[in-house]
Amino acid sequence: MAKWRIIALAFILTVPASAFGGLGNMKLDSKVDSMHKAGVGPVVFPHDRHEKAFKCNACHPKIFKEKRGENNISMKFNMEGKFCGSPNCHNSPKTFPLFECAKCHTEIRAAK
């Protein structure tokens, strides 16, 4: 019986999350106060869209840790070429640039 459990666990660990319906949109709002001061709302990350375009190991774990809350993503780090600003992501000609704020932030606000 234990042998089947090991086989089932191995299957679950090797099948990509997208095979189970994906993670969908992920709201990144851990720094919502600083975002509001900057005049923007939280980021909505379309994980499912990225799953269709890339394999998991393109980003995990070399750009992003897989556990929610462990990445400390910020625009400062993005602009320094980390996280979404990685040379292979939004700091490259492959997609839109980081300064197109409304493509990631859910709303643009007037800075207070």
C-alpha positions in Angstrom: 0.0 0.0 0.0 2.8 2.4 0.8 4.3 1.9 -2.6 1.1 3.3 -4.2 1.2 6.4 -2.0 4.8 7.0 -3.1 3.8 6.7 -6.7 0.8 9.0 -6.2 3.0 11.6 -4.5 5.6 11.4 -7.2 2.9 12.0 -9.8 1.5 15.0 -8.0 4.9 16.6 -7.6 5.8 16.2 -11.3 2.6 17.3 -12.9 2.5 21.1 -13.4 -0.1 23.2 -11.6 -1.6 24.2 -14.9 -2.8 20.6 -15.3 -5.0 21.1 -12.2 -6.5 24.3 -13.5 -3.7 26.7 -12.7 -3.5 29.3 -10.0 -5.4 32.0 -11.9 -5.0 35.7 -11.0 -3.0 36.5 -7.9 -3.5 39.7 -6.0 -0.2 41.1 -4.8 -1.1 43.6 -2.1 1.4 43.2 0.8 2.6 46.7 0.2 -0.8 48.3 -0.4 0.0 51.4 1.8 3.1 52.3 -0.2 1.2 51.6 -3.5 -1.5 54.0 -2.5 1.1 56.7 -1.6 2.5 56.2 -5.1 -1.0 56.6 -6.6 -1.6 53.0 -7.7 -3.6 50.1 -6.5 -2.5 46.5 -5.9 -1.0 44.4 -8.6 -3.1 41.6 -10.1 -0.6 39.0 -11.5 -2.1 36.8 -14.2 -0.4 33.6 -13.2 -2.5 31.5 -15.6 -1.4 33.6 -18.6 2.2 33.2 -17.6 1.7 29.4 -17.1 0.5 29.1 -20.7 3.6 31.0 -22.0 6.3 29.6 -19.8 7.4 26.5 -18.0 7.4 26.8 -14.2 11.2 26.6 -14.0 11.6 29.7 -16.2 10.7 31.7 -13.0 10.7 29.3 -10.1 12.9 29.3 -8.0 15.5 31.4 -9.8 13.3 34.6 -10.0 10.5 33.9 -7.6 10.3 31.7 -4.5 7.2 29.5 -4.7 5.8 30.4 -1.3 3.4 33.4 -1.1 4.9 36.3 0.9 8.5 35.3 0.6 9.5 37.4 -2.3 9.3 41.0 -1.0 8.5 42.3 -4.5 8.7 46.1 -4.9 9.0 48.5 -7.7 12.4 49.4 -6.5 13.6 45.8 -6.9 11.7 45.5 -10.2 13.6 48.6 -11.5 16.9 47.1 -10.3 16.3 44.1 -12.6 14.8 41.7 -10.0 11.5 39.9 -10.0 9.2 41.2 -12.8 12.0 43.5 -13.9 14.3 40.6 -14.6 16.3 40.9 -17.9 14.1 38.0 -19.3 10.8 39.6 -18.3 9.5 43.1 -18.3 12.9 44.6 -18.6 13.3 43.1 -22.1 11.8 43.6 -25.6 9.7 40.4 -25.1 6.7 42.3 -23.5 5.5 45.6 -22.3 7.9 47.7 -20.1 7.5 48.2 -16.4 6.6 51.9 -16.7 3.1 50.9 -18.2 1.7 50.9 -14.6 -1.9 50.3 -15.5 -1.1 46.9 -17.1 -0.3 45.4 -13.6 -1.8 47.7 -11.0 -5.6 47.3 -10.7 -6.2 51.0 -10.5 -4.3 54.2 -10.8 -5.1 56.8 -8.2 -4.2 60.4 -7.7 -1.2 60.5 -5.3 -2.2 62.1 -1.9 
